Amino acid sequence: MRESRLERYFRQEVVQRGGWTIKLTGTKGIPDRLVMMPGGVVVFVELKTDKGRLSKIQKAVIAKLSGLGCNVEVLYGKDQVDEWFATVS
């Protein structure tokens, strides 16, 4: 599954489960999406294909966000997306 299709699938699943997601752009390395789910779950999500890899800047930004106490998830492919939803829904 291409990353654009994975992102569309992810967005649809968030909305279907009563959540809200914002596409983040403008800062190099920032995760793809900020996701707010029912129950107060707020998480930055980086989506990758099954074989995708994080760039150095993405790794640095994720480390910075995690160090600030932010929840950050990197999800590889549809299976991990579905697994993640099973834990937050």
C-alpha positions as CSV (number, residue, x, y, z in Angstrom):
1,M,0.0,0.0,0.0
2,R,1.4,3.4,-1.0
3,E,1.9,5.9,1.8
4,S,-0.7,8.3,0.4
5,R,-3.3,5.5,0.4
6,L,-2.2,4.4,3.9
7,E,-2.7,8.0,5.1
8,R,-6.1,8.2,3.6
9,Y,-7.1,4.9,5.2
10,F,-5.7,6.1,8.5
11,R,-7.6,9.4,8.3
12,Q,-10.9,7.7,7.5
13,E,-10.5,5.3,10.4
14,V,-9.8,8.1,12.9
15,V,-13.0,9.9,11.8
16,Q,-15.0,6.7,11.8
17,R,-14.0,6.1,15.5
18,G,-15.0,9.6,16.5
19,G,-11.6,11.2,16.5
20,W,-10.0,14.2,14.7
21,T,-6.7,14.3,12.9
22,I,-4.7,17.2,11.5
23,K,-2.2,16.9,8.7
24,L,1.0,18.5,9.9
25,T,3.2,20.3,7.4
26,G,5.8,23.1,7.3
27,T,8.4,21.7,9.7
28,K,10.9,19.2,8.4
29,G,10.8,15.9,10.2
30,I,7.5,16.6,12.0
31,P,5.2,13.5,12.1
32,D,2.5,13.2,9.5
33,R,-0.5,13.7,11.8
34,L,-1.7,15.0,15.1
35,V,-4.5,12.7,16.3
36,M,-7.0,13.3,19.0
37,M,-9.2,10.3,19.9
38,P,-12.1,10.0,22.3
39,G,-11.0,9.6,25.9
40,G,-8.3,12.3,25.6
41,V,-5.8,10.3,23.6
42,V,-3.5,12.8,21.8
43,V,-0.7,11.4,19.7
44,F,1.7,12.4,16.9
45,V,1.6,9.7,14.2
46,E,4.2,9.1,11.5
47,L,2.9,6.7,8.8
48,K,5.3,4.6,6.7
49,T,4.8,1.8,4.2
50,D,5.8,-1.7,5.4
51,K,9.3,-1.1,4.0
52,G,9.5,2.6,4.8
53,R,12.3,4.2,6.9
54,L,12.6,7.2,9.1
55,S,15.0,9.9,7.9
56,K,17.6,11.3,10.3
57,I,15.6,14.5,10.8
58,Q,12.4,12.4,11.5
59,K,14.3,10.4,14.1
60,A,15.6,13.7,15.7
61,V,12.1,15.3,15.8
62,I,10.5,12.2,17.2
63,A,13.2,12.0,19.9
64,K,12.6,15.7,20.8
65,L,8.8,15.2,21.0
66,S,9.2,12.1,23.1
67,G,11.7,13.9,25.4
68,L,9.0,16.6,25.9
69,G,6.6,13.9,27.1
70,C,4.6,13.8,23.9
71,N,3.1,10.5,22.7
72,V,4.5,9.6,19.3
73,E,3.8,6.5,17.2
74,V,5.5,5.3,14.0
75,L,3.2,2.9,12.2
76,Y,4.5,0.7,9.4
77,G,1.8,-0.5,7.0
78,K,-1.9,-1.2,7.3
79,D,-1.4,-4.1,9.8
80,Q,0.3,-1.8,12.3
81,V,-2.3,0.9,11.8
82,D,-5.1,-1.7,12.5
83,E,-3.2,-2.9,15.6
84,W,-2.9,0.6,16.9
85,F,-6.6,1.3,16.5
86,A,-7.4,-1.8,18.4
87,T,-5.4,-0.4,21.4
88,V,-7.0,3.1,21.3
89,S,-10.6,2.3,20.3
